[in-house]
Amino acid sequence: MSTSFFPAALAACALASLAACGGGGTSSTTSTLSGTAATGAPITNATVAVQCQSGSPATTTTHATDGSWQVTLGTNTQLPCALQVSGGSLPSGTRYHSLALAAGTANITPWTDLVLANAAQQDPATWYASAQLASNLQALSETALNAALVRVNTQLGVSGTMVDSRSPFTSSFQANGTDKLDKVLDAIKAAMSSAGATHASLLAEAAKGSTFTAPSAFSSALGTQLATLSSGSGSTTGSTGGTGTCTTPSVSLAYSGNTGGPVAHGASLCFTTVSTSTLAFGTTTLTSPTNTGGSAPYAFWVFTDPATSLQYEVIFNGSALHEINLTGPASSGSHFLGQFAAASSSSGSGNGTGSGTAATGVTLPTGSTVSASVVATYQALINGAGNKIITHADASSGATVTVYDYINYISVGAGQSGFSAKIDCALNSQASDYYPLCADKGVQFDRSAGTLSLSEVTMTPVVQMTYSCATTGACRIHGSLSFTPY
């Protein structure tokens, strides 16, 4: 990649003392660092620790849904800063690292971890924990870091075109399975699973500096993943692997799910074995499921992937495959991610036969305007009797929308038969990790004008409480709502 991943204003002083440059001096005012922590899927409820060349260390927690984070630096802080994320949805003992030469965006991913290892020529965890961290930070010039990025990207096979010349360090992105930067992270994770490689083994190779060569098995597996990314075919991501092209007796299932999961919405996956004892897809074979019951004629079998802690709930209708639900790891609350439903199928030994179409559904169509009214009685909720509830039922789609106005923030709930979703966001400076700003999350709410609009594209914090959509379209909230102004 030829594009620098640090602000252009720092380029002129890449090899000079950082203290003499705009990004390396001691700030007399507070500044912030923010970004996304992700492995492809968001790293949620994790601790981000920040240590700068001088000044007090700082910590914060990643958002419980999208892995975003933000921290305010002290007035005497001198950049650059070293970043580390650990805990939360990450496996115990796993840590990733990054670097910020200037205030602003600073992402933390396995990708940035590899680049930092290559630039520092040592394990980033050792580099970060060193008593000489201030000296370590001062020793890393922008030139050295850009050279490391080029070496790592060359070995990974990532071109600037694949990511629109965006930086894994300083370009804002969403860990939603569709952003190109996130797709590269998905590809890295899938390639490691396919090649039997580990992040630790890649770090050891990357730390060799200019002689870094990715293992051949990993390079081959990653090349396959990146070719899919480059073609934009919408294949599955993460450790799931596989494609939607199946031969008998396999079954192709289409995935429909919320953002932040390990599989792209609309992707198809070829399951080579689906039975009450074995679930196989791509390079993954899962066995020893737990029978969680079900009401006749339905039976539920839950398979756990030890590599990712993801759970696949396989539901049979008699002897036929009904659907497969995907649930997030227990470390992040075992939240529902999405559902595989039959796109096409062929019966065969040990396999259920799928039927029907992909799980789909829609609440409000894009761009539509509907009417609603403020509930006459005030509700004494969190912020007292001044809160109002706006309700609406859309006859054309069968959707219901409820807006809880809590003065400083709002909660938007929407649903229809078999599907519900919820968004919480702040209306002003009361924004926090739990209630990000509405404007940043695709929600525009204006009490005085009596309008609420929802953007499907940027609505990353959707939490789908149940999921079994029955109508056409994607299972997302989008559109606009009008109500009595107040």
Backbone hydrogen bonds, N-H to C=O, Kabsch-Sander energy under -0.5 kcal/mol:
donor,donor_aa,acceptor,acceptor_aa,energy
10,L,7,P,-1.9
11,A,8,A,-1.4
12,A,8,A,-0.5
13,C,10,L,-1.4
14,A,11,A,-1.5
20,A,17,S,-1.6
21,C,18,L,-1.5
24,G,18,L,-0.6
24,G,21,C,-1.0
25,G,21,C,-0.8
27,S,77,T,-2.0
31,S,73,L,-0.6
33,L,71,V,-2.4
34,S,104,G,-2.3
35,G,69,W,-1.8
37,A,67,G,-2.4
38,A,36,T,-0.6
38,A,108,I,-1.6
39,T,41,A,-2.7
40,G,41,A,-0.5
43,I,37,A,-2.8
44,T,42,P,-0.9
45,N,62,T,-0.8
47,T,86,S,-2.8
48,V,46,A,-0.5
48,V,60,T,-2.8
49,A,47,T,-0.6
49,A,84,Q,-3.1
50,V,58,A,-3.2
51,Q,82,A,-2.5
53,Q,78,Q,-1.2
53,Q,80,P,-1.9
54,S,78,Q,-1.2
58,A,50,V,-2.2
60,T,48,V,-1.8
62,T,46,A,-2.6
63,H,68,S,-3.1
67,G,63,H,-1.0
69,W,35,G,-2.0
71,V,33,L,-2.7
73,L,31,S,-3.4
73,L,71,V,-0.5
77,T,74,G,-1.6
78,Q,54,S,-2.1
79,L,25,G,-0.8
79,L,77,T,-0.5
81,C,100,A,-2.7
82,A,51,Q,-3.7
83,L,98,S,-2.2
84,Q,49,A,-1.9
85,V,96,Y,-2.3
86,S,47,T,-1.8
87,G,94,T,-0.6
89,S,44,T,-2.0
90,L,87,G,-2.0
94,T,91,P,-2.2
96,Y,85,V,-1.7
98,S,83,L,-1.7
100,A,81,C,-2.6
104,G,32,T,-1.7
106,A,34,S,-2.4
107,N,169,F,-2.7
108,I,36,T,-2.0
113,D,109,T,-2.0
114,L,110,P,-2.0
115,V,111,W,-1.9
116,L,112,T,-2.5
117,A,113,D,-2.1
118,N,114,L,-2.1
119,A,115,V,-2.4
120,A,116,L,-2.8
121,Q,117,A,-1.6
122,Q,117,A,-1.0
127,W,123,D,-2.5
128,Y,124,P,-2.8
129,A,125,A,-1.9
130,S,126,T,-0.8
133,L,130,S,-1.3
136,N,132,Q,-2.6
137,L,133,L,-2.9
138,Q,134,A,-1.9
139,A,135,S,-1.7
140,L,136,N,-0.7
140,L,137,L,-1.0
141,S,139,A,-0.9
142,E,14,A,-0.6
145,L,141,S,-2.0
146,N,142,E,-2.8
147,A,143,T,-2.1
148,A,144,A,-2.0
149,L,145,L,-2.3
150,V,146,N,-2.3
151,R,147,A,-2.2
152,V,148,A,-2.7
153,N,149,L,-2.8
154,T,150,V,-2.3
155,Q,151,R,-2.1
156,L,152,V,-2.5
157,G,153,N,-1.6
158,V,153,N,-2.3
159,S,157,G,-0.6
163,V,159,S,-0.8
163,V,160,G,-0.5
164,D,161,T,-1.1
165,S,160,G,-3.7
166,R,163,V,-1.4
171,S,167,S,-1.5
172,S,170,T,-0.5
176,N,174,Q,-2.2
183,K,179,D,-2.2
184,V,180,K,-1.6
185,L,181,L,-1.6
186,D,182,D,-2.4
187,A,183,K,-2.5
188,I,184,V,-2.5
189,K,185,L,-2.2
190,A,186,D,-2.5
191,A,187,A,-2.6
192,M,188,I,-2.1
193,S,189,K,-1.8
194,S,190,A,-2.5
195,A,191,A,-2.8
196,G,192,M,-1.0
197,A,192,M,-1.5
202,L,198,T,-1.8
203,L,199,H,-2.5
204,A,200,A,-2.0
205,E,201,S,-1.5
206,A,202,L,-3.0
207,A,203,L,-2.4
208,K,205,E,-1.8
209,G,206,A,-1.7
211,T,208,K,-1.1
212,F,209,G,-1.9
219,S,215,P,-2.8
220,S,216,S,-2.5
221,A,217,A,-2.0
222,L,218,F,-3.1
223,G,219,S,-2.4
224,T,220,S,-1.6
225,Q,221,A,-1.8
226,L,222,L,-3.1
227,A,223,G,-2.0
228,T,224,T,-1.4
229,L,225,Q,-1.9
230,S,226,L,-3.1
231,S,227,A,-1.8
232,G,228,T,-0.9
232,G,229,L,-0.8
233,S,228,T,-1.5
237,T,262,P,-0.5
240,T,237,T,-0.9
241,G,238,G,-0.5
246,C,244,G,-0.7
250,S,247,T,-2.8
251,V,271,F,-2.3
252,S,344,S,-1.4
253,L,251,V,-0.5
253,L,269,L,-2.6
254,A,341,A,-2.7
255,Y,267,A,-3.7
256,S,339,Q,-2.4
258,N,337,L,-1.9
261,G,258,N,-0.8
266,G,255,Y,-2.6
267,A,264,A,-2.1
269,L,253,L,-2.6
270,C,243,T,-1.1
271,F,251,V,-2.8
271,F,269,L,-0.8
272,T,270,C,-0.7
272,T,280,A,-1.4
273,T,280,A,-1.4
275,S,278,T,-2.3
279,L,286,L,-2.5
280,A,273,T,-2.5
281,F,284,T,-2.6
282,G,270,C,-0.7
284,T,281,F,-2.7
286,L,279,L,-3.3
288,S,277,S,-0.6
290,T,302,V,-2.3
291,N,289,P,-0.5
292,T,290,T,-0.8
292,T,300,F,-1.7
293,G,300,F,-0.6
298,Y,295,S,-2.5
299,A,316,F,-1.9
300,F,293,G,-2.9
301,W,314,V,-2.6
302,V,290,T,-2.7
303,F,301,W,-0.6
303,F,312,Y,-2.7
305,D,310,L,-2.9
308,T,305,D,-0.9
309,S,305,D,-3.2
311,Q,327,T,-2.2
312,Y,303,F,-3.1
313,E,311,Q,-0.6
313,E,325,N,-3.1
314,V,301,W,-3.4
314,V,312,Y,-0.9
315,I,313,E,-0.5
315,I,323,E,-2.9
316,F,299,A,-2.5
316,F,314,V,-0.5
317,N,320,A,-3.3
318,G,297,P,-2.9
318,G,316,F,-0.8
319,S,317,N,-0.5
320,A,317,N,-1.8
322,H,315,I,-3.1
323,E,315,I,-1.4
324,I,340,F,-2.3
325,N,313,E,-2.5
326,L,338,G,-2.8
327,T,311,Q,-2.5
328,G,335,H,-4.0
332,S,329,P,-1.7
333,G,330,A,-1.8
334,S,329,P,-2.3
337,L,326,L,-2.7
338,G,326,L,-1.6
339,Q,256,S,-2.1
340,F,324,I,-3.7
341,A,254,A,-2.5
343,A,252,S,-2.1
343,A,344,S,-0.6
344,S,252,S,-1.8
346,S,250,S,-0.7
348,G,351,N,-0.6
351,N,348,G,-2.0
352,G,274,V,-0.7
354,G,352,G,-0.5
360,T,358,A,-0.5
360,T,469,C,-0.6
361,G,473,G,-2.5
363,T,476,R,-1.1
368,S,365,P,-1.9
370,V,480,S,-0.7
372,A,482,S,-1.0
373,S,391,T,-1.0
375,V,389,I,-2.5
379,Q,387,N,-1.3
380,A,378,Y,-0.5
381,L,379,Q,-1.8
381,L,384,G,-1.3
384,G,381,L,-1.8
387,N,379,Q,-0.5
387,N,384,G,-1.2
388,K,405,D,-1.1
390,I,403,V,-2.6
391,T,373,S,-1.3
392,H,401,V,-2.0
394,D,399,A,-3.2
395,A,393,A,-0.8
398,G,394,D,-1.9
399,A,394,D,-0.9
400,T,415,G,-2.9
401,V,392,H,-3.0
402,T,413,G,-3.1
403,V,390,I,-3.1
404,Y,402,T,-0.5
404,Y,411,S,-2.9
405,D,388,K,-2.9
405,D,403,V,-0.7
406,Y,404,Y,-0.9
406,Y,409,Y,-2.4
408,N,406,Y,-2.7
410,I,425,C,-2.6
411,S,404,Y,-1.9
412,V,423,I,-2.9
413,G,402,T,-3.1
413,G,411,S,-0.6
414,A,421,A,-2.1
415,G,400,T,-2.0
416,Q,419,F,-2.1
419,F,416,Q,-2.7
420,S,466,T,-1.4
421,A,414,A,-2.7
422,K,463,V,-0.8
423,I,412,V,-2.2
425,C,410,I,-2.2
426,A,436,P,-2.2
427,L,408,N,-3.0
428,N,408,N,-0.7
431,A,428,N,-1.2
432,S,435,Y,-1.4
438,C,426,A,-2.7
440,D,437,L,-0.7
441,K,437,L,-0.6
441,K,438,C,-1.5
442,G,439,A,-0.6
443,V,438,C,-2.3
444,Q,453,S,-2.4
446,D,451,T,-2.6
450,G,446,D,-1.3
451,T,446,D,-1.9
452,L,481,L,-2.3
453,S,444,Q,-2.4
454,L,479,G,-3.3
455,S,442,G,-2.9
456,E,454,L,-0.6
459,M,455,S,-0.6
459,M,456,E,-0.7
460,T,458,T,-2.3
462,V,459,M,-0.9
463,V,422,K,-1.8
464,Q,462,V,-0.6
465,M,420,S,-0.9
465,M,463,V,-0.7
466,T,420,S,-0.6
468,S,418,G,-1.5
476,R,474,A,-2.1
479,G,454,L,-2.4
480,S,368,S,-1.4
481,L,452,L,-3.4
482,S,370,V,-2.3
483,F,450,G,-2.3
486,Y,447,R,-1.8
